Amino acid sequence: MRSWMTNSNPKKRPVKPPRKAAQTILLCAAIFALLGAGDPATRFTELGHQLMCVCGCNQILLECNHIGCPDSDGMRNELMASLTRGDNDSLVEQGFVQKYGPTVLAAPTNAGFDRAAWIMPFAALIFGFGLVVLVIRSWKNRPAPAIAHGLRPVRGAELEQFRDQARNETDL
């Protein structure tokens, strides 16, 4: 008998290896990830939402709602023809980019200069937060206002005493 199946106590059941549980989890994850992967309608919808209509409406290809749009019907038919031929997703996107240009993609690619479109919003957000922090620090650390004739500003307990006195004197 294998060493992993034996126990010192003969009344207990044999111990199962942890590999079975890992294999089961991996199989479940693969099934979940690949649900609908071969369905042409799902691929059509996914790719159609990654492409833009080129008629100038600046809408997603499958959501172009122009009456009599000269481009969207042809592009949809071309997309369906590519999928029925069995082209993979990247090949379909490359074909559309070659025919219509890079503006046909709804999101910029993650290569070359297009990376700036992904990086700049985050960089601007970080820069804006940093600027806000610097402005707040400069407001907090500003010097006390100068008062004429060498008088000093009143702060702390003395200020509270003057406030209480003003409340009492103005009470009707």
C-alpha positions, 0 to 999 in steps of 0.5 A: 500500500502507498504511504499516503494511504496508510494511517497509524490508526487502522480504524480511520479511512485512507487519506486522499491526496490533495491533487484530486481537490486541485484537479477538481477546482481546476476543471470547474474553473475551466468549465466556467471560463469556457462557457459559450466560447464556441457559440457564434452568437456570443462571439458576434456580440463580443466582437461587435461591442469591441468595434465602432461604426465608421459612419461618424456617429461614434457609437459601438457597431452593434448599437449604431441606431442611425436610420439607413446607416450606410456602414453598420449593416455592411460591417455587421455582415462582414463580421458575421462572414468572418466568424462563419469562416472560422477566423479567430478574434484577433484576425477579425479585428486585424481585418477591420483595422486594415480595412477601416483604420485603427479608429474602428477599435472601441478601445485602444490597443495595448501596444506602442503609442496607444499605451498612452491612452491607458496610462494618461488618465491614471497619471492625470488622476495621481497628478490632480490628487498630488496638486490638491494635497500641495494646495491644502498643505500650503493653506494649512502652513501659511503664516498668521496674518500680520496685525497693525501696531504690533498686536498679536493674534488671539488664539486658544483659551483666550479666544474662547474667553473673548467669544464667551464675553461677546455672547454674554454682552450681545444676549438680549 
